[in-house]
Amino acid sequence: MGPTVLVKIIGSPVACKEGLKESWREVTEWVAGQLRVRYGDHVSVQYFDLFDPNCPPIPPNSQLPIVFVEDALISSGGKISVPLIRKKIEELKDTE
């Protein structure tokens, strides 16, 4: 596998009666672990809070969580899908 593939996930804290939960950040950490097992250092996962100044631009009409592999938007809203992320990574590997 060639250069490191960058996965960017954008989320935000979720308000509940117990306060704020960082559910999407926690899922992102789990996803990063799953991808690290399969691809090692060839994949890097970054989480961005929607309200962080360094958050990537949000595509129009998108919903959180937003997942990019490199610059390609692969999902908006719903769940963060490891199989969908892996599929895009494999497509990128095939074009090397």
C-alpha positions as CSV (number, residue, x, y, z in Angstrom):
1,M,0.0,0.0,0.0
2,G,1.3,3.5,-0.9
3,P,0.9,6.8,1.0
4,T,-1.2,7.2,4.1
5,V,-5.0,7.5,3.4
6,L,-6.7,10.2,5.5
7,V,-10.1,9.5,6.9
8,K,-11.8,12.6,8.3
9,I,-14.9,12.3,10.5
10,I,-16.9,15.4,11.6
11,G,-19.3,15.2,14.5
12,S,-20.4,17.2,17.5
13,P,-21.2,16.6,21.1
14,V,-24.7,15.3,21.7
15,A,-26.8,16.9,24.5
16,C,-28.7,14.6,26.8
17,K,-30.2,14.9,30.3
18,E,-26.8,13.8,31.8
19,G,-25.0,16.6,29.9
20,L,-22.9,16.4,26.8
21,K,-21.7,13.1,25.4
22,E,-18.9,12.7,22.8
23,S,-20.5,9.6,21.2
24,W,-19.2,10.4,17.7
25,R,-15.7,11.0,19.0
26,E,-15.8,7.7,20.8
27,V,-17.0,5.8,17.7
28,T,-14.3,7.5,15.7
29,E,-11.6,6.2,18.1
30,W,-13.1,2.7,17.8
31,V,-13.1,3.0,13.9
32,A,-9.5,4.2,14.0
33,G,-8.6,1.1,16.0
34,Q,-10.4,-1.2,13.5
35,L,-8.7,0.4,10.5
36,R,-5.3,0.4,12.3
37,V,-5.6,-3.4,12.8
38,R,-6.2,-3.9,9.0
39,Y,-4.0,-1.2,7.5
40,G,-1.5,-0.2,10.1
41,D,0.1,3.1,9.5
42,H,-1.3,3.3,6.0
43,V,-4.5,4.9,7.3
44,S,-4.9,8.0,9.5
45,V,-8.2,8.9,11.1
46,Q,-8.9,12.4,12.3
47,Y,-12.0,13.6,14.2
48,F,-13.2,17.1,13.9
49,D,-15.8,18.8,16.2
50,L,-18.2,20.8,14.1
51,F,-17.5,23.9,16.2
52,D,-13.6,23.6,16.0
53,P,-12.0,26.4,13.9
54,N,-10.0,23.7,12.0
55,C,-13.1,21.7,11.0
56,P,-13.1,21.0,7.2
57,P,-15.9,22.7,5.2
58,I,-19.3,21.1,5.5
59,P,-20.9,20.1,2.2
60,P,-24.3,21.7,1.6
61,N,-27.3,19.7,2.9
62,S,-25.2,17.3,4.9
63,Q,-26.0,15.8,8.3
64,L,-23.7,14.7,11.1
65,P,-21.7,12.6,11.3
66,I,-19.9,13.3,8.0
67,V,-17.2,10.9,6.8
68,F,-14.5,11.7,4.1
69,V,-11.9,9.4,2.8
70,E,-9.3,11.7,1.4
71,D,-11.4,14.4,-0.2
72,A,-14.3,12.1,-1.1
73,L,-17.5,12.4,0.9
74,I,-18.6,8.9,1.6
75,S,-21.4,9.3,4.1
76,S,-23.5,12.0,5.7
77,G,-25.9,11.3,8.6
78,G,-26.7,7.9,9.9
79,K,-24.0,5.6,11.3
80,I,-20.2,5.6,10.8
81,S,-19.7,2.5,8.6
82,V,-16.4,0.7,8.8
83,P,-17.2,-1.5,5.8
84,L,-18.0,1.6,3.7
85,I,-14.8,3.3,4.7
86,R,-12.8,0.1,4.0
87,K,-14.5,-0.2,0.5
88,K,-13.3,3.4,-0.4
89,I,-9.8,2.7,1.0
90,E,-9.6,-0.5,-1.2
91,E,-10.8,1.5,-4.2
92,L,-7.9,3.9,-3.6
93,K,-5.4,1.1,-3.3
94,D,-6.6,-0.4,-6.6
95,T,-5.9,2.9,-8.4
96,E,-2.3,3.1,-7.2
